[in-house]
Amino acid sequence: MVAECQASRSPRDLEFELFDRFPPTVNDPDTTTRVASAFTEHFGDRSGVMPMRTASEDFSDIPTALGVPYTYWGFVGIDPDAYRKAEQAGRISEDIPVNHSATFAPVVQPTLDTGTEALVVAALAWL
């Protein structure tokens, strides 16, 4: 961006004003292994590794402030038919809304049951 300002002969230096920041979410390896193992045992081949994302997330603020280990996990709530259709058309990013989007609306079932199961399975990994 500095080069763009210089190339366009901007009369002023580049300025950045940060309004909000989110720390990186870095899962604790031992916690992640424990919960992932419980998920694999319970969900079988429906369990997998969530890929790294560049989205901001404030989840890690609370456990970091409390000094406790954490792991961030998620589950899919998109209608499988809608996803396959978008995938076949090469339009996943255009047709499948993500969290925090005004059009994000997971299907109620099995999303609600899967989320409840995941919470219970994760808790039982520690109890």
VENBELLIN-V495027 format. One line per field, one symbol per residue. phi: phi as a letter, one per 30 degrees, with the letter a starting at -180 (. if undefined). psi: psi as a letter, one per 40 degrees, with the letter a starting at -180 (. if undefined). A space follows every 10 residues. Layout:
phi->???
psi->???
This chain:
phi->.ddddddchd dbddbcbdca bbddccdded dddddddddd ddciddcacd ddbcddbced edddddicdb bcbbbdbdee dddedddddi beddccdcei ddcdadddbc edddddeddd dddddcc
psi->dddddddefh eiihhhhhdi ihiihhihdd dddddddddd ddebeeiahh iiieiihede dddddefiii hhiiiheihd ddddddddef fdddehiiie idehgiidhe dddddddddd ddddee.
